[in-house]
Amino acid sequence: MSELNYLSAAEVLQRFRDRSLSPVEYLDALEERVDETEPLINAVAERLFVEARAGAQEAEALYASRPGEARALEGLPVAAKAEHPIKGKLFTDGSLAFADRIADVTHPIIDRIVDAGGIIHLRTTTPEFSCAPFTHSNLWGVTRNPWNLAFSPGGSSGGSGASLAAGTAPLATGSDIGGSIRIPASFNGVVGYKPPYGRVPAMAPYNLDTYCHDGPLARTVADCALLQNVIAGPHPLDVVSLRPKVTIPSSFEGLKGMRIAYCANLGDWFVDPEVEANTHGVAEALRAGGAVVEEVALDLRREDVARAAEIHFSAIFGSMVGLVDDEFAELLTPYARKFAAMGRRYSAPGLFLEGLELEAGVYNVVGPLLERYDALICPTSGIPSLIAGDDYVDLSRSLDDLGVEIDPIHDTIMTIAFNILSRCPVLAVPSGWASNDVPTGVQIVGRTYDDATVFRIGAALEEIRPWGYQRGRYPRFLDANGVAASAAS
């Protein structure tokens, strides 16, 4: 591992500008790191280093001769979630059913990254159809968590999260329909942002699905804001994309005068004691930073949130997976087939209206709270990790050490409520580590369309309570025996 692998994107760009680091040298360090880590974590769906090196050489020449013309991401490699199509490249959705499909368009956020001088050097793995909170598929195999290889990096942007944690990319793209940016942020100890609906352009027809959000992942809050500012803004092919463009400030005031609510379980989600302790630590840090932080009780019911989400998915996303299942059932993963079955189950007349009523009920709980507080802090996931390679089709699990039996996905992951509340911005940041060496995380939930506040809180927290990468703590790639693998060196 080179010290270059864990520089922030901001530091890399500064070193490009002062010419203490060349874009080619930096790309070489990332490629070497990919060679070291990929046999262990399997986070890369496609390597694009040949094209990337040509871009790095062009950026190097520009910094040498016309540095004033450097764009926001000039020469900076960015890992792209494979769900984001690139014209002329494979567009498989992580499924054997589409193993040979080629994209005929490029996603708007990829265009914007390239237009800003960014270089797509990797495409990262997802679960099949990006329909799971873990990352493995019949097409790409199992993606593992760099902190502990026995566990998943989360999903569906799991390859992006793992690449950041492994030091193979400074920035990465993700998408989030039920937590798919925030869950990998938590499990990998990185930062992820679910922008409010319409802030970042998406592709039809899913741009019209209010649960769907494309957004950035990074290792620092400032880097996450950097990428968010590149990809945000109105787009001529997305009718819901918002204007004018909102830009995240480059600096913030502290926390003085802010009122922040803190709730460990949102109502009745299961929370592991280690996660709860780390979330409490975040609340204490924000209080020490000058904010008024108050613990609150919320009455969000898991059953209502799950039913609302399943009704919604059945009408749109689940029906798409169902159509593929009808034709290619023998090629699909068990979890994708289960998702397709859910789409068929929730199809009775009147259910869509019921779903809307349930979704309105979620905001009836959270909306009044956010009138009294600037933001809400809660865990991203109530458990530190999911097991790598487990399909979680049989959802009942016994946590013997805690004496409870839970559904480790629906009873613990707290993200989907904020896809229902799609206009609320949510910044996911690290909160600490569990005893299995896997990171834990919290969500900073803001008022509708108040992007700046969640970044203000995240930036202050990062300064008060720096997490792993700022403190020299890096993934150890623990194997089944708890021994660090060679990529950690």
C-alpha positions in Angstrom: 0.0 0.0 0.0 1.3 3.5 -0.9 0.5 6.6 1.1 -1.1 7.9 -2.1 -3.9 5.3 -1.9 -5.5 7.0 1.1 -5.0 10.7 0.2 -8.3 12.6 0.0 -9.5 13.6 -3.4 -8.9 17.3 -2.4 -5.3 16.5 -1.4 -4.7 14.7 -4.7 -6.0 17.6 -6.7 -3.9 20.0 -4.8 -0.8 17.9 -5.4 -1.7 17.8 -9.1 -1.9 21.6 -9.1 1.4 22.1 -7.3 2.9 19.3 -9.4 4.2 17.3 -6.5 2.2 14.4 -7.9 1.4 13.6 -11.5 -2.0 12.1 -12.6 -0.1 9.2 -14.2 1.8 8.4 -11.0 -1.4 8.5 -9.0 -3.2 6.2 -11.4 -0.3 3.8 -11.3 -0.6 3.6 -7.5 -4.3 2.9 -7.8 -3.7 0.2 -10.4 -1.1 -1.5 -8.2 -3.5 -1.4 -5.3 -6.2 -3.0 -7.4 -3.8 -5.8 -8.2 -3.1 -6.3 -4.5 -6.7 -6.1 -3.2 -8.9 -7.6 -5.9 -8.0 -11.2 -5.2 -9.3 -10.6 -1.7 -12.4 -8.4 -2.1 -13.6 -8.7 -5.7 -15.1 -5.2 -5.9 -14.2 -4.5 -9.6 -16.6 -5.4 -12.4 -14.4 -3.9 -15.1 -10.9 -2.3 -15.3 -10.6 0.7 -17.6 -6.9 1.5 -17.0 -5.9 1.7 -20.7 -8.5 4.5 -21.4 -7.8 6.0 -18.0 -4.0 6.3 -18.6 -4.6 8.3 -21.8 -6.8 10.7 -19.8 -4.2 10.9 -17.0 -1.5 11.8 -19.6 -3.6 14.5 -21.0 -4.3 15.9 -17.5 -0.6 15.8 -16.7 0.2 17.9 -19.8 -2.5 20.4 -19.0 -1.3 20.9 -15.4 2.2 21.5 -16.8 1.2 23.9 -19.5 -2.2 25.4 -18.8 -3.0 24.9 -15.1 -5.5 27.7 -15.0 -7.7 25.6 -17.3 -7.9 22.6 -14.9 -11.5 21.6 -14.2 -13.1 20.5 -10.9 -11.9 16.9 -11.2 -9.0 17.3 -13.7 -7.1 14.0 -13.9 -8.8 12.5 -10.9 -9.8 8.8 -11.2 -13.4 8.0 -10.1 -14.9 4.5 -9.7 -18.3 4.1 -11.3 -21.0 1.8 -10.1 -21.6 -0.7 -12.9 -25.3 0.1 -12.7 -24.4 3.5 -14.3 -24.2 2.7 -18.1 -21.3 3.9 -20.2 -22.0 3.9 -24.0 -20.2 1.0 -25.7 -19.4 -0.8 -22.5 -21.1 -3.8 -21.0 -24.3 -3.0 -19.2 -25.2 -6.3 -17.4 -27.1 -5.2 -14.3 -25.0 -7.8 -12.6 -27.1 -10.6 -14.1 -26.2 -13.6 -16.3 -29.4 -12.8 -18.2 -27.7 -9.7 -19.6 -24.1 -10.8 -19.6 -23.5 -9.6 -23.2 -25.7 -6.5 -23.3 -23.9 -3.3 -24.4 -25.0 0.2 -23.3 -26.1 2.6 -26.0 -26.2 5.6 -23.7 -24.1 7.0 -20.9 -25.6 8.0 -17.6 -25.8 11.8 -17.0 -23.6 11.6 -13.9 -20.9 9.8 -15.8 -21.0 12.4 -18.5 -20.7 15.2 -15.8 -17.8 13.5 -14.2 -15.9 13.2 -17.5 -16.9 16.8 -18.5 -15.4 17.9 -15.2 -12.1 16.2 -16.1 -12.7 13.1 -14.0 -11.4 9.7 -15.3 -13.4 6.5 -14.9 -10.8 3.9 -14.1 -13.0 1.2 -12.5 -16.6 0.0 -12.7 -17.7 -1.5 -9.4 -19.7 -4.6 -8.5 -23.4 -4.7 -7.4 -25.8 -7.4 -6.5 -28.0 -8.6 -9.4 -30.3 -5.7 -10.5 -29.0 -3.8 -7.5 -31.9 -5.2 -5.5 -30.1 -6.3 -2.3 -28.3 -4.7 0.7 -25.3 -7.0 0.1 -23.1 -7.5 -3.0 -22.7 -10.8 -4.7 -24.1 -12.3 -8.0 -23.8 -15.3 -10.3 -22.1 -13.0 -12.8 -19.4 -11.4 -10.6 -19.2 -13.7 -7.6 -18.9 -12.5 -3.9 -17.6 -9.0 -3.0 -16.1 -8.9 0.4 -15.5 -6.2 3.1 -11.9 -5.0 3.2 -12.1 -4.6 7.0 -13.1 -8.3 7.5 -13.4 -10.6 4.5 -16.1 -12.8 6.2 -18.5 -9.9 5.8 -20.3 -8.1 3.0 -19.4 -4.5 2.1 -23.2 -3.9 1.9 -25.2 -3.1 -1.2 -26.2 -2.3 -3.7 -23.2 0.1 -4.1 -21.0 -2.4 -2.3 -18.2 -2.5 -4.9 -18.0 1.3 -4.7 -17.8 1.3 -0.9 -15.3 -1.5 -0.8 -13.1 0.2 -3.5 -12.9 3.4 -1.4 -12.1 1.4 1.8 -9.4 -0.6 -0.1 -7.7 2.5 -1.4 -8.3 1.8 -5.1 -10.4 5.0 -5.7 -10.7 8.4 -4.1 -14.3 8.9 -5.2 -17.1 6.6 -6.4 -20.6 6.8 -7.7 -23.6 5.0 -6.2 -27.3 4.8 -6.4 -29.9 4.4 -3.6 -33.4 3.0 -3.9 -33.6 1.6 -0.3 -30.2 2.4 1.3 -27.8 1.3 -1.5 -25.4 4.3 -0.9 -25.8 4.6 2.8 -25.5 0.9 3.8 -22.1 0.5 2.0 -21.0 3.8 3.6 -21.7 2.3 7.0 -20.2 -1.1 6.5 -17.0 0.3 4.8 -16.4 3.3 7.0 -16.8 5.8 4.3 -19.2 8.7 3.5 -22.2 8.4 1.3 -24.9 10.9 0.3 -28.5 10.3 -0.7 -29.5 13.6 -2.3 -33.0 14.8 -2.1 -35.2 13.6 -5.0 -34.5 15.4 -8.2 -31.2 17.0 -7.1 -29.1 14.7 -9.3 -30.4 13.7 -12.7 -31.3 10.1 -13.4 -32.3 8.1 -16.4 -35.8 7.3 -17.5 -38.0 5.7 -16.4 -36.5 5.4 -12.9 -36.0 9.1 -12.7 -39.8 9.2 -12.1 -39.5 6.7 -9.2 -39.4 8.9 -6.1 -37.4 6.2 -4.2 -34.5 6.4 -6.7 -31.4 8.6 -6.1 -28.0 8.7 -7.7 -25.2 10.1 -5.5 -21.6 10.2 -4.4 -19.4 8.1 -2.0 -16.0 9.2 -0.7 -13.7 8.9 2.3 -14.3 12.4 3.6 -17.2 14.7 3.8 -15.5 17.4 1.7 -14.7 14.9 -1.0 -18.4 13.7 -1.0 -19.4 17.3 -1.5 -16.9 17.8 -4.3 -18.5 14.9 -6.3 -22.0 15.9 -5.4 -21.4 19.4 -6.8 -20.1 18.0 -10.1 -23.1 15.6 -10.7 -26.0 17.8 -9.4 -28.2 20.2 -11.3 -31.0 20.2 -13.9 -30.7 18.0 -17.0 -32.6 18.3 -20.3 -33.6 14.6 -20.3 -34.8 14.5 -16.7 -38.1 16.3 -16.1 -37.8 16.0 -12.3 -34.3 17.4 -12.1 -34.4 20.5 -10.0 -33.4 24.0 -11.0 -31.5 26.0 -10.1 -28.5 23.9 -9.2 -27.7 23.8 -5.5 -24.0 23.8 -4.6 -22.6 22.5 -1.3 -20.4 25.2 0.3 -16.7 24.6 0.6 -16.7 25.6 4.3 -19.1 25.8 7.1 -19.7 27.4 10.4 -19.5 25.2 13.5 -22.4 23.6 15.3 -23.2 26.4 17.7 -26.9 27.2 17.6 -28.0 24.0 15.9 -30.6 21.7 17.4 -30.2 18.0 16.5 -32.5 15.1 17.4 -31.0 11.7 18.2 -32.9 8.5 18.1 -31.3 5.1 18.3 -34.0 2.9 16.9 -36.6 5.1 15.0 -39.3 3.3 16.9 -39.0 -0.5 16.9 -35.9 -1.4 14.8 -33.4 -3.8 16.4 -30.1 -2.1 17.4 -27.0 -4.1 18.4 -25.5 -2.7 21.6 -22.2 -1.9 19.8 -24.1 0.1 17.2 -26.1 1.9 19.8 -23.0 2.8 21.8 -21.3 4.2 18.7 -24.4 6.2 17.8 -24.5 7.6 21.3 -20.8 8.6 20.8 -21.7 10.6 17.8 -24.4 12.4 19.7 -22.0 13.2 22.5 -19.4 14.5 20.0 -22.0 16.8 18.4 -23.0 18.1 21.8 -19.3 18.7 22.6 -19.1 20.7 19.4 -21.7 23.1 20.5 -25.0 21.7 19.2 -28.0 21.1 21.3 -28.5 17.4 21.0 -31.6 15.8 22.4 -32.6 12.2 22.5 -36.1 11.7 21.1 -38.6 8.9 20.8 -40.1 8.2 17.4 -43.1 6.0 16.5 -42.0 4.7 13.1 -43.2 1.1 12.8 -41.1 -1.3 10.8 -44.1 -3.2 9.6 -45.7 0.0 8.1 -42.4 1.1 6.5 -41.8 -2.4 5.0 -45.3 -2.7 3.7 -45.2 0.7 2.1 -41.8 -0.1 0.4 -42.9 -3.5 -0.8 -46.1 -2.0 -2.4 -44.0 0.6 -4.1 -41.4 -1.8 -5.3 -44.0 -4.2 -6.6 -45.4 -1.5 -8.9 -42.1 -0.5 -10.5 -38.8 -2.1 -9.7 -40.1 -5.5 -8.6 -42.2 -5.8 -11.8 -39.1 -5.2 -13.9 -37.2 -8.0 -12.1 -40.3 -10.1 -12.4 -40.3 -9.8 -16.2 -36.7 -10.9 -16.3 -37.5 -13.8 -14.0 -40.3 -14.9 -16.3 -37.8 -15.4 -19.1 -34.5 -16.2 -17.4 -35.4 -17.8 -14.0 -32.7 -20.4 -14.2 -30.0 -17.8 -14.4 -31.1 -15.6 -11.5 -29.9 -15.5 -7.9 -32.3 -16.7 -5.2 -32.5 -13.1 -3.8 -33.5 -11.7 -7.2 -36.1 -14.3 -7.6 -37.5 -13.5 -4.2 -37.6 -9.8 -5.2 -39.6 -10.8 -8.3 -42.0 -12.8 -6.2 -42.6 -9.9 -4.0 -43.6 -7.9 -7.0 -46.2 -10.4 -7.9 -47.5 -10.7 -4.4 -48.3 -7.0 -4.0 -50.5 -6.5 -7.1 -54.1 -6.4 -5.9 -56.3 -3.3 -6.8 -56.2 -0.6 -4.2 -52.7 -1.4 -2.9 -51.1 1.5 -4.5 -53.3 3.9 -2.7 -52.7 2.0 0.6 -49.0 2.4 0.0 -49.3 6.2 -0.5 -51.3 6.4 2.7 -48.5 4.5 4.6 -45.8 6.7 3.0 -47.7 9.8 4.2 -47.8 8.4 7.7 -44.0 8.1 7.7 -43.7 11.9 7.1 -46.4 12.6 9.7 -43.9 11.2 12.2 -40.7 12.7 11.0 -41.9 16.0 9.4 -43.0 17.7 12.7 -39.8 16.6 14.4 -37.7 18.3 11.7 -39.7 21.5 12.3 -38.3 21.5 15.8 -34.8 20.3 15.0 -32.3 21.0 12.2 -31.6 17.3 11.6 -32.1 13.8 13.0 -29.3 11.4 13.8 -29.9 7.6 13.7 -28.0 4.5 12.9 -27.7 3.4 9.3 -27.9 -0.2 10.2 -28.8 -1.7 13.6 -26.3 -4.5 13.1 -22.6 -3.9 12.1 -22.5 -6.3 9.1 -24.0 -8.9 6.9 -22.3 -12.2 6.1 -20.5 -12.3 2.7 -22.2 -14.5 0.1 -25.4 -15.1 2.1 -28.6 -14.7 0.0 -30.7 -13.9 3.1 -33.7 -15.6 1.5 -34.4 -17.4 4.8 -34.5 -14.2 6.8 -34.9 -15.5 10.3 -31.5 -15.5 12.2 -30.8 -16.2 15.8 -28.4 -13.9 17.5 -27.5 -16.2 20.3 -25.2 -13.8 22.2 -28.1 -11.3 22.4 -30.9 -13.9 23.0 -33.1 -12.6 20.1 -34.2 -13.8 16.8 -34.5 -11.2 14.1 -34.8 -10.6 10.3 -31.3 -9.2 9.8 -32.4 -6.9 7.0 -35.9 -5.6 7.6 -35.6 -5.5 11.4 -32.3 -3.7 11.5 -31.5 -1.6 8.4 -33.0 1.9 8.9 -32.5 3.4 5.5 -35.6 2.8 3.5 -37.8 5.1 5.6 -35.8 7.9 4.0 -36.3 6.7 0.5 -40.0 7.0 1.4 -39.1 10.5 2.6 -37.3 11.0 -0.6 -37.1 14.8 -0.5 -35.0 14.6 2.8 -31.3 14.7 2.2 -29.3 12.1 4.1 -25.6 12.0 4.7 -24.2 8.7 6.0 -21.0 8.9 7.9 -18.9 6.5 10.1 -19.7 6.2 13.8 -17.0 3.8 14.9 -16.2 0.1 14.8 -17.7 -3.1 16.0 -15.8 -5.9 17.7 -15.5 -7.8 14.4 -13.5 -4.8 13.1 -16.3 -3.8 10.7 -17.2 -0.1 10.8 -20.6 1.2 11.9 -22.4 4.3 10.7 -25.0 7.0 11.3 -27.4 8.8 9.0 -27.7 12.6 9.3 -31.3 13.3 8.0 -32.1 16.9 7.0 -35.2 18.9 6.3 -36.6 18.6 2.8 -34.1 19.9 0.3 -31.8 21.3 2.9 -28.6 19.8 1.6 -26.2 22.2 3.2 -27.2 21.5 6.8 -26.4 17.7 6.7 -23.0 18.5 5.2 -22.4 21.1 7.9 -23.1 18.6 10.6 -21.0 15.9 8.9 -18.1 18.2 8.4 -18.2 19.3 12.0 -18.4 15.7 13.2 -15.5 14.7 11.1 -13.4 17.5 12.6 -14.4 16.7 16.2 -14.2 13.0 15.9 -11.9 12.0 12.9 -12.5 8.5 11.7 -10.2 5.8 10.5 -8.5 7.2 7.5 -7.7 10.5 9.1 -6.3 8.7 12.1 -4.1 6.3 10.2 -6.5 3.3 10.7 -6.9 1.3 7.5 -8.7 -2.0 6.6 -6.8 -5.1 7.7 -8.5 -7.6 5.3 -9.0 -10.1 8.1 -9.4 -13.7 7.0 -11.6 -16.4 8.6 -9.1 -16.8 11.4 -8.9 -13.1 12.1 -5.4 -12.8 10.5 -4.6 -9.7 8.5 -4.0 -10.5 4.8 -1.0 -9.1 2.8 -3.0 -6.3 1.2 -3.1 -4.5 4.5 0.6 -4.0 4.5 
